[in-house]
Amino acid sequence: MDDAPIAPTPVTTSKPIWQRPVSRRAVLATGAAGATAAALAALWKGNDLSQILDRVRDYTHSYQGALSTPRVRAAHLLRRAGFGATSAELDHYAAMTSTMMTQSVLNYQQTSNAALEAQLPTLDFSTEKGPNAGALQAWWLQRMVQTTRPLEEKMTLFWHSLLTSGLDKAGTTQLYTQNELFRKMALANFDDLLKAVSKDPAMMVYLDTENNRKGKPNENYARELMELFTTGIGHYTEDDVRESARSFTGWTLKGSKQQRYTTVSAFNPKYFDSGQKTFMGKTGNFTGDDIVEMLVPLRATAERLSTRLFSFFAYSNPEPEIVRHLADTFQQSHYNVGAVVREIFSMDAFYSPKAYRALIKSPAELAAQTLRTTGSDAKTYGAAVAATASMGQMLFYPPNVAGWPAGTSWINSSTLLTRVNFVNAATQRMASSLTNSTLDQLTSTLVDGNLSPTTKDGLQAFAAAHPTTRAGLLFMVLATPEFQLN
């Protein structure tokens, strides 16, 4: 396995990546050769990449029958709540009612993950620095690929991009600890999670809570807590930020002299500002937990978190009535995230044409579903982590405290080539039973059998010209515009 740390992607100053055109020449530059490259170029025929994806999305949105069959509804749910499904898993879920499918996905605690835990590599925590970044990244990607509890990993990924911390400041052992915290509290009450995150060593280092002392309040965490994690801008004042920062004083890190290697936080009364604070109209000797307890019940927090969750699982910019309904659920359930996620998976809007293929697979989602399809071994994960970094998503290295922008930002001519080259390499070393599958079987499992005319013609022409090249056929399906959409 390649355990070398993955270097951050260089920042460019050219046009936004989603506005850069893709050319046939660029597509032909993939690892594919000869007739395969020509067929691949036909799938992506067009002058602008975003227009190609829009064409596929518009076609499938207008396909009224897409979500009317149990198998496609199951495939839609298992892509959004996890990382895709095998043909057998689709058949299993398709035999259930929608309510039973939702319960099965949500009640993952009842499913043993012992087989995964037994196969995970042992991370080296014997030194102060902990495991290297590449080993930690590969460890998490393997969890996404081999887990029997996909929603647990999907929610861990959600929290990683909302309650962000990164290896550019924190250490690997700290990020490992935080990752396990997100997994443990994936569907927990939001106030409990925020209180835990406020004292999490990775977060404390990333947003400088460690340096937040009486008389010298550091406002970084206090500001992001409101701007990004709870209410959003417009619902607090600069005075609220200052008073909140005073309330979070007292918590510090113990152990190593280097903060990024320390994994124990503790409250030290001599660092705490015990004076009266006034926060959002209330006055008292507030602590950080008191601030969280005042922010979480606010309607703005309920609506903002509901919007983030719905946009992550269904589609962006949800209608006001959807946000109101989910915010009501959040508040009436005493801020239970699992209750909101259950409601999302039960809504007609989640299974609507507007939701179908409305999201672009993130690099982590693309890698995980591809490796679940083609099979993987220990060496695969290091290479896949390097590929996802080139696709724009380096696990444990969010670009900033706001996380990854996602959406159309995932696709440009450069990242598309990396995506296609990655699935090409994965299919060439696959040991999957899918090598004996027909085109209809592959498209039924991987893209719901729902293809644009351009894609269908391209795949059928390739299959007719290469009847014995099953790995190549799987590569072609994984390289379609349809597979890039979730």
RODO-2510 file (C-alpha; in nm, 4 decimals, decimal comma):
residues 486
     n   res          X          Y          Z
     1     m     0,0000     0,0000     0,0000
     2     d     0,1178     0,3459    -0,0760
     3     d     0,1311     0,5066     0,2678
     4     a     0,2896     0,8329     0,1559
     5     p     0,1006     1,1460     0,2587
     6     i    -0,1060     1,2881    -0,0230
     7     a     0,0015     1,6378    -0,1143
     8     p    -0,2651     1,9081    -0,1402
     9     t    -0,3887     1,9859    -0,4902
    10     p    -0,2302     2,3083    -0,6196
    11     v    -0,4637     2,6043    -0,6289
    12     t    -0,5222     2,7432    -0,9789
    13     t    -0,6424     3,0872    -1,0739
    14     s    -0,7985     3,0016    -1,4102
    15     k    -1,1719     2,9745    -1,4845
    16     p    -1,3902     2,7868    -1,2360
    17     i    -1,3303     2,4210    -1,3035
    18     w    -1,6890     2,3495    -1,3986
    19     q    -1,6686     2,6118    -1,6741
    20     r    -1,3735     2,4544    -1,8509
    21     p    -1,4666     2,2641    -2,1660
    22     v    -1,3809     1,9026    -2,2257
    23     s    -1,2660     1,7957    -2,5673
    24     r    -1,2652     1,4684    -2,7533
    25     r    -0,8864     1,4910    -2,7476
    26     a    -0,8930     1,5100    -2,3701
    27     v    -1,1154     1,2044    -2,3429
    28     l    -0,8936     1,0162    -2,5838
    29     a    -0,6024     1,0877    -2,3511
    30     t    -0,7322     0,8381    -2,0964
    31     g    -0,5727     0,5002    -2,0450
    32     a    -0,8162     0,3537    -2,2925
    33     a    -0,6812     0,2809    -2,6400
    34     g    -0,7966     0,2167    -2,9945
    35     a    -1,1616     0,1290    -3,0376
    36     t    -1,2272     0,1620    -2,6642
    37     a    -1,1032     0,5208    -2,6634
    38     a    -1,3116     0,6009    -2,9681
    39     a    -1,6224     0,4495    -2,8074
    40     l    -1,5522     0,6374    -2,4852
    41     a    -1,5227     0,9635    -2,6742
    42     a    -1,8633     0,8949    -2,8280
    43     l    -2,0175     0,8686    -2,4797
    44     w    -1,8844     1,2127    -2,3962
    45     k    -1,9525     1,3688    -2,7328
    46     g    -2,0048     1,7414    -2,6966
    47     n    -1,8229     2,0671    -2,6528
    48     d    -1,8902     2,1333    -2,2867
    49     l    -1,8810     1,8863    -2,0023
    50     s    -2,1484     2,0505    -1,7909
    51     q    -2,3829     2,0473    -2,0926
    52     i    -2,3282     1,6737    -2,1339
    53     l    -2,4180     1,6070    -1,7716
    54     d    -2,7159     1,8408    -1,7964
    55     r    -2,8361     1,6535    -2,1046
    56     v    -2,8174     1,3200    -1,9258
    57     r    -2,9780     1,4617    -1,6138
    58     d    -3,2584     1,6280    -1,8081
    59     y    -3,3256     1,3089    -1,9995
    60     t    -3,3466     1,0959    -1,6877
    61     h    -3,5531     1,3562    -1,5017
    62     s    -3,8111     1,3471    -1,7754
    63     y    -3,8195     0,9679    -1,7691
    64     q    -4,1359     0,9297    -1,5659
    65     g    -4,0933     0,5590    -1,5047
    66     a    -3,7490     0,5879    -1,3435
    67     l    -3,8550     0,5635    -0,9804
    68     s    -4,1760     0,3663    -1,0306
    69     t    -4,0102     0,0245    -1,0028
    70     p    -3,9049    -0,1183    -0,6628
    71     r    -3,5565    -0,2071    -0,7884
    72     v    -3,4769     0,1449    -0,9093
    73     r    -3,6173     0,2948    -0,5878
    74     a    -3,3896     0,0597    -0,3938
    75     a    -3,0908     0,1556    -0,6096
    76     h    -3,1651     0,5268    -0,5586
    77     l    -3,1854     0,4844    -0,1801
    78     l    -2,8699     0,2719    -0,1588
    79     r    -2,6680     0,5218    -0,3663
    80     r    -2,7744     0,8133    -0,1498
    81     a    -2,7618     0,6372     0,1884
    82     g    -2,4446     0,4490     0,0987
    83     f    -2,2122     0,3711    -0,1880
    84     g    -2,4222     0,1723    -0,4354
    85     a    -2,5327    -0,1897    -0,4275
    86     t    -2,4739    -0,5270    -0,5884
    87     s    -2,7387    -0,6940    -0,8003
    88     a    -2,8210    -0,9293    -0,5107
    89     e    -2,8590    -0,6380    -0,2697
    90     l    -3,0922    -0,4623    -0,5136
    91     d    -3,3083    -0,7737    -0,5397
    92     h    -3,3142    -0,8037    -0,1592
    93     y    -3,4234    -0,4448    -0,1040
    94     a    -3,6632    -0,4415    -0,3984
    95     a    -3,8680    -0,7102    -0,2229
    96     m    -3,9317    -0,4702     0,0687
    97     t    -4,1807    -0,1879     0,1065
    98     s    -4,0379     0,1651     0,1118
    99     t    -4,0865     0,1760     0,4897
   100     m    -3,8993    -0,1497     0,5362
   101     m    -3,6149    -0,0289     0,3131
   102     t    -3,5793     0,2897     0,5174
   103     q    -3,5840     0,1008     0,8470
   104     s    -3,3235    -0,1444     0,7217
   105     v    -3,0879     0,1363     0,6175
   106     l    -3,1363     0,3403     0,9339
   107     n    -3,1186     0,0560     1,1861
   108     y    -2,7632    -0,0315     1,0907
   109     q    -2,6602    -0,0799     1,4537
   110     q    -2,8341    -0,4160     1,4334
   111     t    -2,5935    -0,5273     1,1582
   112     s    -2,2546    -0,6649     1,2583
   113     n    -1,9493    -0,4994     1,1062
   114     a    -1,7145    -0,7609     1,2508
   115     a    -1,5951    -0,8824     0,9097
   116     l    -1,4833    -0,5303     0,8167
   117     e    -1,3139    -0,4679     1,1503
   118     a    -1,1202    -0,7930     1,1092
   119     q    -0,9881    -0,6900     0,7673
   120     l    -0,8911    -0,3303     0,8402
   121     p    -0,5174    -0,2652     0,8591
   122     t    -0,3693    -0,1847     1,1959
   123     l    -0,2867     0,1841     1,2167
   124     d     0,0402     0,2624     1,3926
   125     f    -0,0283     0,4679     1,7041
   126     s     0,2962     0,3629     1,8722
   127     t     0,4715     0,6928     1,8003
   128     e     0,3707     1,0409     1,9048
   129     k     0,3024     1,1447     1,5456
   130     g     0,0658     0,8528     1,4890
   131     p    -0,0068     0,6915     1,1503
   132     n     0,0866     0,8755     0,8348
   133     a    -0,1830     1,0552     0,6389
   134     g    -0,1941     0,8079     0,3505
   135     a    -0,2540     0,5118     0,5835
   136     l    -0,5364     0,6952     0,7620
   137     q    -0,7001     0,7999     0,4341
   138     a    -0,6808     0,4445     0,2957
   139     w    -0,8227     0,3067     0,6225
   140     w    -1,1338     0,5245     0,5909
   141     l    -1,1864     0,4520     0,2221
   142     q    -1,1669     0,0793     0,2976
   143     r    -1,4392     0,1303     0,5571
   144     m    -1,6630     0,2908     0,2912
   145     v    -1,6030     0,0048     0,0481
   146     q    -1,6397    -0,2923     0,2811
   147     t    -1,8829    -0,1728     0,5467
   148     t    -2,2088    -0,3573     0,6004
   149     r    -2,3454    -0,0349     0,7561
   150     p    -2,3174     0,2140     0,4653
   151     l    -2,5265     0,4929     0,6195
   152     e    -2,2872     0,5037     0,9145
   153     e    -1,9975     0,5864     0,6806
   154     k    -2,2107     0,8215     0,4705
   155     m    -2,3053     1,0251     0,7764
   156     t    -1,9416     1,0257     0,8894
   157     l    -1,8576     1,1760     0,5496
   158     f    -2,1373     1,4326     0,5937
   159     w    -2,0085     1,5466     0,9329
   160     h    -1,6497     1,5580     0,8026
   161     s    -1,7576     1,8203     0,5463
   162     l    -1,9746     2,0188     0,7885
   163     l    -1,7897     2,0090     1,1223
   164     t    -1,4570     2,0288     0,9459
   165     s    -1,1068     1,9785     1,0723
   166     g    -0,8001     1,9050     0,8610
   167     l    -0,4547     1,7551     0,8683
   168     d    -0,3059     2,0864     0,7588
   169     k    -0,3283     2,1857     1,1268
   170     a    -0,4362     1,8841     1,3354
   171     g    -0,2540     1,5508     1,3623
   172     t    -0,3498     1,2098     1,2258
   173     t    -0,4322     1,0586     1,5641
   174     q    -0,6551     1,3563     1,6382
   175     l    -0,8356     1,3205     1,3023
   176     y    -0,8722     0,9448     1,3622
   177     t    -1,0292     1,0198     1,7013
   178     q    -1,2637     1,2751     1,5469
   179     n    -1,3581     1,0353     1,2666
   180     e    -1,4540     0,7714     1,5237
   181     l    -1,6553     1,0353     1,7110
   182     f    -1,8540     1,1176     1,3958
   183     r    -1,9127     0,7457     1,3351
   184     k    -2,0263     0,6853     1,6933
   185     m    -2,2618     0,9874     1,6922
   186     a    -2,3605     0,9728     1,3255
   187     l    -2,7360     0,9949     1,3940
   188     a    -2,7218     1,1315     1,7482
   189     n    -2,8791     1,4413     1,8982
   190     f    -2,7189     1,7488     1,7472
   191     d    -2,6649     1,9241     2,0793
   192     d    -2,4763     1,6223     2,2164
   193     l    -2,2635     1,6068     1,9016
   194     l    -2,1796     1,9792     1,9088
   195     k    -2,0831     1,9655     2,2758
   196     a    -1,8516     1,6733     2,2006
   197     v    -1,7034     1,8462     1,8959
   198     s    -1,6372     2,1613     2,1013
   199     k    -1,3966     1,9555     2,3163
   200     d    -1,2601     1,7374     2,0375
   201     p    -0,8788     1,7770     2,0106
   202     a    -0,8768     1,7971     1,6291
   203     m    -1,1387     2,0730     1,6317
   204     m    -0,9636     2,2549     1,9151
   205     v    -0,6388     2,2635     1,7172
   206     y    -0,8066     2,3386     1,3834
   207     l    -1,0033     2,6392     1,5168
   208     d    -0,7671     2,7460     1,7926
   209     t    -0,9883     2,6728     2,0932
   210     e    -0,6746     2,5581     2,2720
   211     n    -0,5540     2,9188     2,2660
   212     n    -0,8834     3,0566     2,3945
   213     r    -0,7996     3,1819     2,7450
   214     k    -0,9458     3,4203     3,0012
   215     g    -0,8472     3,7763     2,9073
   216     k    -0,7331     3,6634     2,5602
   217     p    -1,0415     3,5144     2,3956
   218     n    -0,9874     3,3567     2,0531
   219     e    -1,3025     3,3950     1,8444
   220     n    -1,2347     3,1435     1,5671
   221     y    -1,4417     2,8533     1,7003
   222     a    -1,7120     3,0785     1,8440
   223     r    -1,7576     3,2426     1,5026
   224     e    -1,7647     2,9217     1,2972
   225     l    -2,0005     2,7587     1,5472
   226     m    -2,2634     3,0163     1,4496
   227     e    -2,1661     3,0981     1,0914
   228     l    -2,1235     2,7400     0,9673
   229     f    -2,2375     2,4847     1,2251
   230     t    -2,5671     2,6279     1,3538
   231     t    -2,7619     2,9452     1,2634
   232     g    -2,5686     3,0911     0,9710
   233     i    -2,4837     3,4560     0,9080
   234     g    -2,7475     3,7121     0,9965
   235     h    -2,8658     3,5571     1,3201
   236     y    -2,5977     3,6832     1,5586
   237     t    -2,3909     3,9934     1,6303
   238     e    -2,0220     4,0569     1,6797
   239     d    -2,0954     4,0971     2,0508
   240     d    -2,2448     3,7462     2,0494
   241     v    -1,9225     3,6144     1,8927
   242     r    -1,7083     3,7805     2,1603
   243     e    -1,9263     3,6632     2,4480
   244     s    -1,9426     3,3126     2,3056
   245     a    -1,5620     3,3004     2,2826
   246     r    -1,5373     3,3999     2,6512
   247     s    -1,7774     3,1169     2,7355
   248     f    -1,5616     2,8557     2,5628
   249     t    -1,2499     2,9490     2,7632
   250     g    -1,1174     2,6925     3,0092
   251     w    -1,0855     2,3938     2,7775
   252     t    -0,7311     2,2967     2,6915
   253     l    -0,5232     2,0027     2,5684
   254     k    -0,3125     1,7724     2,7828
   255     g    -0,0100     1,5586     2,7042
   256     s     0,2384     1,6334     2,4295
   257     k     0,4029     1,9732     2,4005
   258     q     0,2978     1,9741     2,0335
   259     q    -0,0737     2,0398     2,0263
   260     r    -0,1366     1,8442     1,7061
   261     y    -0,0245     1,5220     1,8721
   262     t    -0,2420     1,5525     2,1817
   263     t    -0,5635     1,3520     2,2052
   264     v    -0,6876     1,4431     2,5526
   265     s    -0,8797     1,7599     2,6318
   266     a    -0,9632     1,8781     2,9814
   267     f    -1,1234     2,1724     3,1590
   268     n    -0,8861     2,3943     3,3573
   269     p    -1,0743     2,6441     3,5808
   270     k    -0,7832     2,8901     3,5892
   271     y    -0,8186     2,9486     3,2143
   272     f    -1,1955     3,0023     3,2330
   273     d    -1,3523     3,3476     3,2225
   274     s    -1,6074     3,3191     3,5022
   275     g    -1,7475     3,6674     3,4577
   276     q    -2,1003     3,7501     3,3449
   277     k    -2,1617     3,7248     2,9707
   278     t    -2,4532     3,8456     2,7629
   279     f    -2,5325     3,6189     2,4682
   280     m    -2,8333     3,6676     2,2422
   281     g    -3,0129     3,8724     2,5043
   282     k    -2,9459     3,6404     2,7970
   283     t    -2,6966     3,7096     3,0785
   284     g    -2,5162     3,4626     3,3012
   285     n    -2,1880     3,2905     3,3808
   286     f    -2,2118     3,0852     3,0639
   287     t    -1,9910     2,7918     2,9598
   288     g    -1,9430     2,6559     2,6096
   289     d    -2,2112     2,3920     2,6709
   290     d    -2,4527     2,6713     2,7675
   291     i    -2,3841     2,8427     2,4331
   292     v    -2,4557     2,5210     2,2428
   293     e    -2,7784     2,4730     2,4381
   294     m    -2,8906     2,8226     2,3353
   295     l    -2,7967     2,7824     1,9660
   296     v    -2,9290     2,4362     1,8851
   297     p    -3,2993     2,5026     1,9661
   298     l    -3,3128     2,8111     1,7415
   299     r    -3,5309     2,7895     1,4333
   300     a    -3,2436     2,9147     1,2158
   301     t    -3,0307     2,6184     1,3274
   302     a    -3,3137     2,3734     1,2580
   303     e    -3,3719     2,5116     0,9090
   304     r    -3,0038     2,5339     0,8208
   305     l    -2,9167     2,1787     0,9293
   306     s    -3,2323     2,0436     0,7635
   307     t    -3,1333     2,2145     0,4386
   308     r    -2,7816     2,0704     0,4572
   309     l    -2,9079     1,7172     0,5206
   310     f    -3,1726     1,7282     0,2476
   311     s    -2,9244     1,8759    -0,0024
   312     f    -2,6736     1,6019     0,0826
   313     f    -2,9215     1,3163     0,0376
   314     a    -3,1811     1,4433    -0,2146
   315     y    -3,1206     1,7648    -0,4107
   316     s    -2,9951     2,1165    -0,3498
   317     n    -3,2105     2,4199    -0,2762
   318     p    -3,5100     2,2327    -0,1272
   319     e    -3,8500     2,4003    -0,1367
   320     p    -3,9478     2,6099     0,1723
   321     e    -4,2239     2,3657     0,2722
   322     i    -3,9711     2,0793     0,2794
   323     v    -3,7341     2,2795     0,4990
   324     r    -4,0184     2,3776     0,7327
   325     h    -4,1323     2,0173     0,7673
   326     l    -3,7814     1,8866     0,8411
   327     a    -3,7090     2,1721     1,0816
   328     d    -4,0295     2,0850     1,2681
   329     t    -3,9118     1,7239     1,2882
   330     f    -3,5730     1,8352     1,4200
   331     q    -3,7220     2,0501     1,6946
   332     q    -4,0033     1,8112     1,7925
   333     s    -3,7579     1,5196     1,8199
   334     h    -3,5333     1,7174     2,0560
   335     y    -3,2734     1,7789     1,7845
   336     n    -3,2414     1,4172     1,6788
   337     v    -3,0502     1,3929     1,3497
   338     g    -3,1644     1,0350     1,2896
   339     a    -3,5280     1,1478     1,2981
   340     v    -3,4598     1,4068     1,0262
   341     v    -3,2742     1,1568     0,8066
   342     r    -3,5571     0,9050     0,8500
   343     e    -3,8056     1,1712     0,7407
   344     i    -3,5974     1,2575     0,4315
   345     f    -3,5890     0,8936     0,3185
   346     s    -3,9657     0,8733     0,3681
   347     m    -4,0597     1,1830     0,1671
   348     d    -4,2124     1,1740    -0,1796
   349     a    -3,9612     1,4445    -0,2729
   350     f    -3,6749     1,2016    -0,2077
   351     y    -3,8155     0,9653    -0,4717
   352     s    -3,9223     1,2420    -0,7110
   353     p    -3,7921     1,2955    -1,0658
   354     k    -3,6284     1,6120    -0,9353
   355     a    -3,4167     1,4065    -0,6927
   356     y    -3,3268     1,1315    -0,9368
   357     r    -2,9659     1,1720    -1,0552
   358     a    -2,9693     1,5280    -0,9210
   359     l    -2,6317     1,4906    -0,7485
   360     i    -2,2833     1,4358    -0,8876
   361     k    -2,0880     1,1616    -0,7160
   362     s    -1,8136     1,3005    -0,4970
   363     p    -1,4693     1,1468    -0,5597
   364     a    -1,5004     0,9386    -0,2423
   365     e    -1,8430     0,8116    -0,3508
   366     l    -1,7167     0,7310    -0,7002
   367     a    -1,4127     0,5443    -0,5675
   368     a    -1,6096     0,3514    -0,3073
   369     q    -1,8827     0,2373    -0,5475
   370     t    -1,6284     0,1466    -0,8154
   371     l    -1,4233    -0,0637    -0,5739
   372     r    -1,7373    -0,2286    -0,4363
   373     t    -1,8140    -0,3260    -0,7959
   374     t    -1,4725    -0,4370    -0,9157
   375     g    -1,3304    -0,5801    -0,5945
   376     s    -1,0286    -0,4497    -0,4078
   377     d    -0,7274    -0,5474    -0,2033
   378     a    -0,4939    -0,3722     0,0396
   379     k    -0,2894    -0,2110    -0,2389
   380     t    -0,5998    -0,0701    -0,4037
   381     y    -0,6919     0,1765    -0,1335
   382     g    -0,3678     0,3761    -0,1365
   383     a    -0,3938     0,4188    -0,5139
   384     a    -0,7617     0,5093    -0,4869
   385     v    -0,6894     0,7729    -0,2228
   386     a    -0,4316     0,9307    -0,4523
   387     a    -0,6872     0,9283    -0,7344
   388     t    -0,9587     1,0923    -0,5250
   389     a    -0,7113     1,3668    -0,4341
   390     s    -0,6593     1,4330    -0,8052
   391     m    -1,0371     1,4319    -0,8495
   392     g    -1,0621     1,7184    -0,5967
   393     q    -1,1398     1,5467    -0,2664
   394     m    -0,8574     1,4609    -0,0321
   395     l    -0,9996     1,2943     0,2768
   396     f    -0,8995     1,4702     0,6003
   397     y    -0,7821     1,7732     0,3967
   398     p    -1,0961     1,9856     0,3419
   399     p    -1,0083     2,2985     0,1415
   400     n    -1,1187     2,5252     0,4275
   401     v    -1,3481     2,5339     0,7292
   402     a    -1,6533     2,5420     0,4974
   403     g    -1,5689     2,1969     0,3607
   404     w    -1,5948     2,0916    -0,0041
   405     p    -1,8299     2,2928    -0,2285
   406     a    -1,9453     1,9711    -0,4066
   407     g    -2,2041     1,9816    -0,6887
   408     t    -2,0724     2,0800    -1,0306
   409     s    -1,7346     2,1634    -0,8797
   410     w    -1,6532     1,7919    -0,8795
   411     i    -1,6385     1,7704    -1,2604
   412     n    -1,4053     1,9380    -1,5060
   413     s    -1,1939     1,8126    -1,7940
   414     s    -0,9062     1,7300    -1,5604
   415     t    -1,1041     1,5503    -1,2912
   416     l    -1,3065     1,3646    -1,5549
   417     l    -0,9876     1,2174    -1,6968
   418     t    -0,8825     1,1084    -1,3496
   419     r    -1,2239     0,9530    -1,2936
   420     v    -1,2121     0,7622    -1,6202
   421     n    -0,8529     0,6519    -1,5715
   422     f    -0,9374     0,5350    -1,2202
   423     v    -1,2299     0,3141    -1,3288
   424     n    -1,0174     0,1876    -1,6179
   425     a    -0,7436     0,0749    -1,3780
   426     a    -0,9985    -0,0767    -1,1402
   427     t    -1,1626    -0,2873    -1,4108
   428     q    -0,8277    -0,4082    -1,5441
   429     r    -0,7355    -0,5657    -1,2107
   430     m    -1,0844    -0,6739    -1,1099
   431     a    -1,1665    -1,0210    -0,9846
   432     s    -1,5397    -0,9690    -0,9808
   433     s    -1,8055    -1,2065    -1,1096
   434     l    -1,9285    -0,9142    -1,3161
   435     t    -1,6706    -1,0099    -1,5800
   436     n    -1,9306    -1,2603    -1,7030
   437     s    -2,2181    -1,0142    -1,7047
   438     t    -2,4020    -0,8957    -2,0120
   439     l    -2,4449    -0,5302    -2,1003
   440     d    -2,8060    -0,5376    -1,9815
   441     q    -2,7033    -0,6886    -1,6475
   442     l    -2,4291    -0,4311    -1,5951
   443     t    -2,6433    -0,1305    -1,6791
   444     s    -2,9331    -0,2677    -1,4739
   445     t    -2,7135    -0,2908    -1,1634
   446     l    -2,4994     0,0188    -1,2057
   447     v    -2,7171     0,2796    -1,3808
   448     d    -3,0711     0,1427    -1,3350
   449     g    -3,0850     0,0458    -1,7029
   450     n    -3,1802     0,4093    -1,7567
   451     l    -2,9587     0,5541    -2,0294
   452     s    -2,9703     0,8465    -2,2653
   453     p    -2,9962     0,7504    -2,6341
   454     t    -2,6358     0,8630    -2,6901
   455     t    -2,5053     0,6440    -2,4099
   456     k    -2,7173     0,3464    -2,5066
   457     d    -2,6012     0,3618    -2,8681
   458     g    -2,2391     0,3931    -2,7631
   459     l    -2,2493     0,0979    -2,5230
   460     q    -2,4388    -0,1252    -2,7638
   461     a    -2,1936    -0,0478    -3,0434
   462     f    -1,8996    -0,1301    -2,8168
   463     a    -2,0601    -0,4549    -2,6954
   464     a    -2,1332    -0,5643    -3,0530
   465     a    -1,7768    -0,4928    -3,1651
   466     h    -1,6172    -0,6568    -2,8579
   467     p    -1,8408    -0,9450    -2,7478
   468     t    -1,5714    -1,1098    -2,5335
   469     t    -1,4229    -0,7998    -2,3678
   470     r    -1,6270    -0,8042    -2,0453
   471     a    -1,3828    -0,6027    -1,8353
   472     g    -1,3770    -0,3415    -2,1104
   473     l    -1,7552    -0,3377    -2,1164
   474     l    -1,7702    -0,2793    -1,7409
   475     f    -1,5175     0,0014    -1,7808
   476     m    -1,7386     0,1627    -2,0427
   477     v    -2,0428     0,1492    -1,8126
   478     l    -1,8473     0,2972    -1,5198
   479     a    -1,7198     0,5729    -1,7507
   480     t    -2,0654     0,6851    -1,8659
   481     p    -2,2050     1,0257    -1,7745
   482     e    -2,4915     0,8400    -1,6041
   483     f    -2,2556     0,6672    -1,3568
   484     q    -2,1053     1,0023    -1,2539
   485     l    -2,4484     1,1027    -1,1232
   486     n    -2,5766     0,9750    -0,7929
***
